[in-house]
Amino acid sequence: MDIYFWQDEDEIELSVSADTQSASIRVRVPVDAVGLIIGRQGANIKLIQERTNTKINFSDEEVDGHRICCIQGAEENISLAQKLIIKTVNEKPVIETNEMLVPQVAVGCIIGRNGEVIRRLSHNSGAKIIVEREEDRLITPVYPEDMRKIILKGNREQIEAAKILLLEKVNEEAVMRQQISASAANMSHRARGRQNSQERDPCQPPVSNGTLCQESLSTGSCERFLEAYISAVDTAAHFWLQVVGSRSVQLDKLVTEMTEYYSNEDNRELHQLDEVKEGSMVAARFPHDSSWYRGRVCKCQDRDEGTAEEKRQVTVYYVDFGDTETISGDDVCELRTDFLRLGFQAIECFLANIDPESAEGDEAADAFEELTYAAQWRSVMVKVVGYRQEAGGNTVPCVQIIDTNGPMDIDVAEELVTRGLAKFASGVSGPDSS
């Protein structure tokens, strides 16, 4: 038996035994090189076997960080297979671990819905991309609170490619943030009148149906907070919100386009409705800012006094904001079908952990509006912690709301209870309950 060694005697040991028909050789291979020799779905080891007319197998056992590779065949073929395996291992790329910091606000954009984006970035770069968990960041914060650490694993080229792709996502998020800020500045403060879901029973929030689609609060993770605007308020425990993101910019553009179109008298005449039906989608002027929005007709009614035009009154639920107004029938037009290209943005919610009956009344609602910047287009953070089944079969999310705009984070539910304006729901004992 002849014994052969790799360049580094401590790394790989080769031993050979032969008979008159064939020979075999045993190779000690470092565990971290086995996958490289085998290749994806065994492609590399199959290629070596075909080129050398040998049979190559790995033992299942691991000893001292090595696995045994057995090569069988004619001696000259074994020698060639041995050289190819040695070459494969010697050319094994060096795996490195690197770190980079990204803005906390860009993490959602990097991960994507259900992790779709980060998987694509990892596949395209070849590097393993790991976003530091929130709880780990809080344990040992060694960098600014508004930053998040990302760990990259791979060879140098893969890591550099991943960094470029991640920086592109960060820049995309920064551009979108600028657009969102511009959109928020462009949005008018809406009326602070109380909204009542009972007024719009004939037009419950729409669900997916052809071109009509209601946005949802699906996050892909029960632990993830979303940025949102509180857009309309019924009580301190019942309200509507919009998720902040690219859809915010799209909605602003849609409202601008609709307002420009329906402000033209000829266009309004073209889309005049001979009959307004309950439940139908319409373009409706908002009485407090004269802009035009998408709405669903809740009620049609006639007044006893006034002109014919004044007598026709229509109650409209504004599907992108959640508020309801009764307006003149002249301020309602047929909705162009292309204005349905964006999902309806208003999402009805309840405040989690709060007894709804305890939060009724104007004082509590005023405090809620103050704490959440209602209809002021200043964002808060929300997280779904449960759902409430309504009598009509509608499932409404119950959300925790955190105001992160000040020096200290404020849990809105806890603050309402502290002020004596609401009570925790049965079974909820304090701030740490959810």
C-alpha positions, 0 to 999 in steps of 0.5 A: 500500500502506498500512502500519498499526502496533499500539499498540507499533510494535516489536511488530506491523506491519500491511501491506495490499495490495488489488485490485478483488476482495479485499484481504490484510493481513500482520500481524507477531505475537509468537510467544508470542501465536500459540497464543492467536490459534489457540486449542485445536485451532484453535477461536479462529481458526476463530471469527474467520474465521466471524465476519468471513468471512475466511481467516487463515493463519500462516507457518511461519517465525519472524523476530525473535520474530514470525510473519506472519499473513495475512488475506484477504477484503473490506476491511471484513471484514479490518478487523474480523478485524484488530481481533479479533486485536489484541483477543485479543493485548492481552487475553493473560494475563500468564504468571508463574513462581512457586515454593513449598516443600512437605515432602519427605514429601508429594512422593509424594502430590503426584506420585501413581502414574505422575504421575496426581495432578500431572497432575490438579492441573495440569489442574484449576488450569490451571497448569503444575506442576513438581516440582524433580528430586532431583539439582537439589535436591542441587546447590544446596540453598538451603532445608531438606533436608526440603523440596522446591521446586515451580515453578508457571507460568501466570497469577496466577489459575491459580497461586493455584488450583494453590497451594490444590490443592497445600496440600490435598494437603500437608494430606492427607499430614500427616493420613495421617502422623498416622494411620500413626503411630497405627497403628504405635504400635498394632501389637505387636512381633512375634516375632523368630523366623527365617522360612523361605520353604521352610516355606510352599511349598504356599502361595506368595505369592498373586497377583491372583485375583478378590478375592485381590490381592498388593500390589507394589513398583511405583513408576512410576519406577525412581529413586523410593524408597518408605517401608517397614516390614521385617515379617519376616526369613528371613536378612539377604538375604531378608525381607518388607516392607510399604509405608508409606502409606494401606494401613498405616492400612487394615491396622491397622483390619482387624486391629482389626476381625478381632480384635474379631470372632474374640475372640467365642466365638460368632463363632468357633463360627460360623466353625469349620472342619470341615476345614483344607486346605492353601492355603486362606485363614483367619483365624488367631490370632497366638500372640505377641499373641493378635490375629487376622490373615489367613493362608494354610494351609501345612501341616496335621499331627497330633501323636502325643501330647496331646488331640485338640485339641492333636494338630491343628497348622496351619502358617500364613503370615501374608499381611500380615506375611510370618512363618510360625507353627505354631499349634493348629487351634483358632486357625484359623477360616473367613475372612469374605469381606469381610476380603479387601477389602484386598490382602495387604501382605507383599512378599517381597524380597531385599537388592540387591547382596548374595550371599545365601549370604554373608549367612546365619547368626544374627549377620547376621540379627540385624544386619539386624533391628537396621539395619532395625528389623524388626517394630518399625514404624519405617520405612526407605527402599527402592528396587527395583533388580532382580528375582530369578526363583525356582524356582517361577516367582515373581519377587521384587524385589531392593531397596536399603534406606537407613535415614534415621532418624539424622543420617547415612543408612545403606545397609544392604547396605554396612553389613553388608559393612563389618561383615564379615557379608555380601559383595557379589554378583559384579560389585558392587565397592563402595558406588556399585554398584547 
